Amino acid sequence: MMTRFKKIINSLLCALLVCGAASSCLEKFPPDSIPIDKGMTSVSDAEQTVNGVYTSLMSGALYSGYLTICPDIQSDLVYAVQGNSNTYVNLWQWDILSTNAQIEAVYAALYGVIGQCNYYLDTVDGLRATLTDDDSIQNLDHLTGEVFCARALAYSELIKCFCKAYEPQEADSVPGVVLAKSYFGEKPVRRASLKESYALVLEDLAKAEVLLDEDLSASNTVYFSNAAVHALWARTALYMQDWDAAIEHSSKVIDSGVFELATCRKNYTSTQTYLDYLWTNDASYEIIFKLGYTSTSYGSAQGAVFLNFTRDYYYYYPDFVPAQWVLNLYGSADARYDAYFAQLQTGYSHQLSWPLLVKYYGNEGLISQKIYHRNMPKVFRLAEQYLIRAEAYCRNSQYAKASADLTTLRTSRYTTGGNISVGPDNWLQTISDERVRELYMEGFRLQDLKRWNRGFERTPQTSSQKEGSSLAIKAGNPLFVWPIPRNEIEAPGSEIEPNESNR
């Protein structure tokens, strides 16, 4: 496994995919794959193709950038600061067009990953038929499981961003995403239903579960594992309102004994707790799957817009600062506050001093190489699984079990105390608050508001930019669903149905 890790980190990062005006993302040849006229002729070729998938997931359009931070910036979690660089401000102001560069890049990059996966899946059977060595066959099957998990993840993210919230009674008549199941041949030109789109995600996860040995799951890994399959399955089930399945699959992760919440009550080093180390060094028994970085291979600087320390290496020039209501959520014993935020002086003329987001200040190993504001994306963490199961328990009126899960999570984050109880009258607000505290700026908030059918209001705070600081967004606003990029709608032969947000 270490050999494969070295191959990943030595790969060149995938160039950001932005489709041309007359070209569909589905027509792009997957980068970092074996040339199309050669195909996969060995397990080594298959490894190279799969490593290309992991490299593509590092893209600044995905987990190290837009896919992670743009949905949260669009929501109610941050305020744009007076004098900001105008980065992402149009999203924050809900001035969102189908030509938005970040939205185009997310769409293109996800279909780029899908293209790589489809290329592999189209050619792997031919390679497998040539193999006679049991170890080689087993290795190839494991790689294939990773690819099915990667494709399921990419499609789940497309659905999250570009589709309405799942309502079981309506899902077969609501537009989903374009489902390309093969790299070769004719590509689909229209969107499947939302029900069909989720069905493909579940189908891929079921195949991955069989191919990825449960006994090989490990914490802090840079590969998709059986545990990652169940983590994604639990998240998907929650979004599909399948509460029993959400409980089943999150429980397989939680009860496996492989993972452990990063506690603030025990030190990993002389100066850092396990919780601190999770964010300063991107390593923890809590991590189910992350993208691995080195000083020569890393993703985008997702922390830059919250700090911009590299402007003069003295002051901070954040484009966005945390909303006061978010800061108020953390109790005095909640160690997440100090792990996520720090009171820092900005270099702006208005001299704002505010708790800035330092969750993405940067990996200490990279900072030692003067590479700032880059942290390894933690695509799946154990904490999210506890939150998923707690919410699903509440949906099934199992409030005592939900309270136990929330208490387990909170006591790992609180220096003292942390016990909490939920019931029929307070469970949704309690879980909403806890998801903000735990998952702040990890890309979940917009989807949560959408699926809970909630809106929000902003009121101006200190030194916030005037335009956007008094925004009121009603539940069901069409822009909770990102517009399909215009180039996809206008591509020759396209029958892709636009979203209500397209303009």
Buried (B, 14 or more C-beta within 10 A) or exposed (E): EEEBBEBBBEBEBBEBBBBEEEBBBBEBEBBBBBEEEEBBEBBEBBBBBBBBBBBBBBBBBBBBBBBBBBBBBBBBBBBBBBBBBEBBBBBBBBEBBBEBBBBBBBBBBBBBBBBBBBBBBBBBEEBBEEBEEEEBEEBBBBBBBBBBBBBBBBBBBBBBBBBBBBEEEEBEEBBBBBBBBEBEEEBBBEBBBBBBBBBBBBBBBEBBBEBBEBEEBBBBBBBBBBBBBBBBBBBBBBBBBBBEBBBBBBBBBBEBEBBEBBBBBEEBEEEBBBBBBBBBBBBBBBBBBBBBBBEEBBBBBBBBBBBBBBEEEEBBBBBBBBBBBBBEBBBEBBBBBBBBBBEBEBBBEEEBEBBBBBBBBBBEBBBEEEBBBBBBBBBBBBBBBBBBBBBBBBBBEBBEBBBBBBBBBBBBBBBEEBEBBBEEEBBBEBBBBBBBBBBBBBBBBBBBBBBEEBEBEBEEBEBBBEEBBEBEBEEBBBBBBBBBBBBBBEBEEBEBEBBBBBE
